[in-house]
Amino acid sequence: MPPLALALSLLFLPALSFSEPIHIPLARRELSARRFDPGREANNLRAKYGFGTVNATTPASRRASRRASSAGIPVINQDQDSSYFGSVTIGTPPQSFNVILDTGSSDLWVATTDCAQCDPATPLFQSSKSSSFQASNSVNSAVTIRYGSGAVAGSLSSDTVTMGGFNIPSQTFLSVNRLTGGLLDGSVSGIMGLAFSTIASTKATPFWQALANGNQLSSQEMGFFLTRASPTSQVQDVDGGVFTLGGTNSSLFTGDIDFQNMPTSPPSFWLLSLSSVTVGGKSVQITSGDSAVSAIDTGTTLIGGPSNDVAAIWAAVPGSGPSQAQQGFFNFPCSTQVSVSLSFGGKSWAINPQDMNIGQESRGSTMCLGAIFDLSMGTNIESGSGNPNWVIGDTFLKNVYSVFRASPPSVGFAQLSSLAGGSGAPSTTGSSDNSGSSGGSNSSAGSTAKATSFVMLASLLSALFMAFL
């Protein structure tokens, strides 16, 4: 970092205490639509949530039981997807890495210099250069995480992990030394899981939970503002939004945060019950109960759901039908603006039609693929398991300010402010089950924004000077 930029960053650090929330700028890897493989994305997501992949030989009766060992696997493919990531440091002295911020998993893992299959451009953790690094002596230290299209493997380790000023001196993570080619490339080195410890493959306490347990967070909340990708044919790292750890950012939303309590206990994934879906302003009947349990997942691009419900949604779109090119997907005329809204017991939240269209079914086609796909492919999660049948990814989350609250375990959404690219107008209100409320969330958000404005300014000034020096 140039001396002037470093000086500007350090100038503002005294304004921050460990009890204050931190706003962390996100970057996004923006990729060409023609490089996006929806079938691979869908298979990765099915593997992540235990449904089994298309054409898999695993019997349907076993897929739910496999969930306990495969749950919490992050979905990431830098060659196929747009990903949101932030910066962490590991070790003493600190080594900096970009990691995907994933509310659909609970493990922290990072690629190491022992990884022969890793992309040459990927920054790798060098454990030998960290005086605080500790390798696990456990006989169960070897861990493999399987994907629909590959796997990562490594050994359990611990070291000092820091994000935005928050610090855990001995955080357990997976030092990855083997991975399937294409699972990770470019400037991203790993995953930071932000769900609960109950689904951690490493059995470790997630970074954010360790902060909460150590009373380092002034509020046990995490807020996300995710930007929308622009149509481009070039791969580039661009502004991805803001992740707020320990609170919210009131400048990025308007009105109250509509919190809904999670339907299962103890918490695992961040779960809500999908209560209603509208297409073109008209209600579509969906299955209630266990079939409506939905994982809110920042590490997932699309929206996946049960076969019958997904078919009902697309049946309400004129000219739509099952895709012959991508199993489990539906197509529709590219000229059609597909308007879908989701409700989780409180307000109804609209999805921008741009986000419902993931591109042409094939080059030159007049038909486009929809962003809501058949996740289950006719299989079902065991009733009463508490596991999700829906996965709500960035197709939806780009349209709201989302907040993940640890106590009580709940997820909230708010209307994006005009500063964040929203209309600033309130969403329509559906039938509420009163399972959550926004209450005093705005007062917390206001103090968050004030407490960390200096840190945000320092980061912006630092980036600006780095670009010119």
Secondary structure, 3 states (H helix, E strand, C coil): CCHHHHHHHHHHHHHCCCCCCEEEEEEEEECCHHHCCHHHHHHHHHHHCCCCCCCCCCCHHHHCCCHHHHCCCCCCCCCCCCEEEEEEEECCCCEEEEEEEECCCCCEEEEECCCCCCCCCCCCECHHHCCCCEECCCCCCEEEEEECCEEEEEEEEEEEEEECCEEEEEEEEEEEEEECCCCCCCCEEEEEECCCHHHCCCCCCCHHHHHHHCCCCCCCEEEEEECCCCCCCCCEEEEEEEEEECCCCHHHEEEEEEEEECCCCCCCCCEEECCEEEECCEEECCCCHHHHEEEECCCCCCEEECHHHHHHHHHCCCCCEECCCCCCCEEEECCCCCCEEEECCCEEEEECHHHHEEEECCCCCCEEEECEEECCCCCCCCCCCCCCCEEECHHHHCCCEEEEECCCCEEEEEEECHHHCCCCCCCCECCCCCCCCCCCHHHHHHHHHHHHHHHHHHHHHHHHHHHHC
